[in-house]
């Protein structure tokens, strides 16, 4: 989902989750506790457990090598970010992926934000860098799926700002001093944000040039989550999605009793399937002790197929392995961005996991080396 990661000098919330920016810092850091848990090494995972009947195509094993982080060049080339290439049906090749690394602030390091492209040979190529927001953003900076633009809210000026990724060519959208949900991108040409207050948000979309303002929903209880051009909100046991025209439908994932939904990691462009993260709730305490379980859900029937964790140890309540983002592939498989750290750690430790159409882990890949905060754009 294209909410873009937070730019922080401290630990951020989930990279793709939107939140209220004014007076709601606690919500933005909800996923993090005070204690930290140990980190396990990734391993091959067993076949998935199905909680409801779901049909899946068979895919051959993926033998491609995992990607590695590369050195950061002094300057980014001017090449544009191409649309993500999708592997043909039955292919074991990883798709082309686009990754965003947040800007770093500090006395010793002050690195710009960067956009990377993962090439078929498993290396990361730097394609763009800049300083969108550059210290003026109140919370999250959202980056467009194609990596060309960024959007953020300036708290001091009470406005939404949309710019080219390097921070130039800025367009401002007034927010009338209202509380504002962090922006996100419906696609590479439209920005979504929320105005109002807790449990009473108005969801608004504007074009990348700041024109075409359109109200998509009113009286929303939570800030929206965006993925694949769909707008989602969720409760403990249900997901509600709507398209850009406002048509909404509800999905009740058929997951085991006792689990609650903690994130919508991804929705396919056709709306036929989604990936959700769930956990076993505990009475207070740190989320680093949660048992995260990830499911692929049929958008029509609610049938859910569990996606096994990258590491078998995460099937226990360790707080590892939350699914943050997911991209659906043309062959029916998935690429899922997983936090291999716990919510109590000072920084995330993201890993990309390739699942086949049958829900099995095929392989994993590292994100670009360097600053840990970032997110999968597509």
Buried (B, 14 or more C-beta within 10 A) or exposed (E): BBBBBBBBEEBBBBBBBBBBBBEBEEBBBBBBBEBBBEBBEBEEBEEBBBBBEBEBEEBEEBEBEBBEEBEBEEEBEEEEBEEBBBBEEEBBBBBBBBBBBBBBEEEEEEBBBBBBBBBEEBBBBBBBBBBBBBEBBBBBBBBBBBBBBBBBBBBEBBBBBBBBBBBEEEBBBEBEEBBBBBBBBBBBBBBBBBBBBEEEBBBBBBBBEBEEEBEBBEEBEBBBBBBBBBBBBBEEEEBBBBBBEEEBEEBEBBBEEEBBBBBBBBBBEEBEBBBBBBBBBEEEEBBBBBBBBBBBBBBEBBBBBBBBBBBEBBBEBBBBBBBBBBBBBEBBBBBBBBBBBBBBBEBBBBBBBBBBBBBBBBBBBBBBEBBBBBBBBB
